[in-house]
Amino acid sequence: MPCFSGASWDLKVLTGLDGLATRTMRLPDDIASVDTYANVLAEQIQDLDSFILVGDSFGAVISLALAARQPKGLVGLVLSGGFAANPLPRWKSVAARLSRFANGALYRHGTLRFHAFQLASPFDAAAEVPHAQNDYRNLFVQNTSRSSYTARVTSVTEFNVLDDLDQIRVPTLVLTPADDRLVGAEAARQLLDGIRQSSEIVLPETGHMFRFTHPTLYSNTVRAFVDSLLSVDASAKAVAS
């Protein structure tokens, strides 16, 4: 599931996922509810008998919301840079909500520059795929209208599934960057405390946008988790037979 920008994943650069049956999607525009996004995701996977949800940042939030419903066929969950409740301090939430008044150049050069600053990490410049703050701003300029940005901010500020985490009954990998000024370490701790079968891997020298800056490391880590689930499933079938 995509990040806050809404742009679908570029699966070509995530070489660790080669050989797996994968699908991605672009987030629909102007939806102001995480539950509604989860409904959209449910429609996308309703034809699958068995699947693993992998969500990055805002996509992790959507995946988490759907997983708490215990959808049929869900066998695993990967959450990178995600959270179970709005992680923004009050002043950031207020500032983000004000984006609805920022049109045109003010949105592109004000709101999105501030957001890009929050996404950036000191590790980005020396990454596998180096990124600067302006690269993140351009990601949003190209993919995220002001109205969609504001709607997604609204959905985040009202989001809280801390009391529903015990409803997630599948193995869950919490994939955490070493440096995350946007979400923070407390968000990962809440996920680990609330989800029964959860474990965490912290990727060294990475920031919040590690899917973009460290695609090989990121995808290889996800692949190792997927392979571990497939191995357990194969062993169970062998015992059953």
Secondary structure, 3 states (H helix, E strand, C coil): CCCCCCCCCCHHHCHHHCCCCCCCCCCCCCCCCHHHHHHHHHHHCCCCCCEEEEEECHHHHHHHHHHCCCCCCEEEEEEECCCCECCCCHHHHHHHHHHHHCCHHHHHHHHHHHHHHHHCCCCHHHCCCCCCHHHHHHHHHHHCCHHHHHHHHHHHHCCECHHHHHHCCCCEEEEEECCCCCCCHHHHHHHHHHCCCEEEEEECCCCCCHHHHCHHHHHHHHHHHHHHHHHHHHHHHHHHC
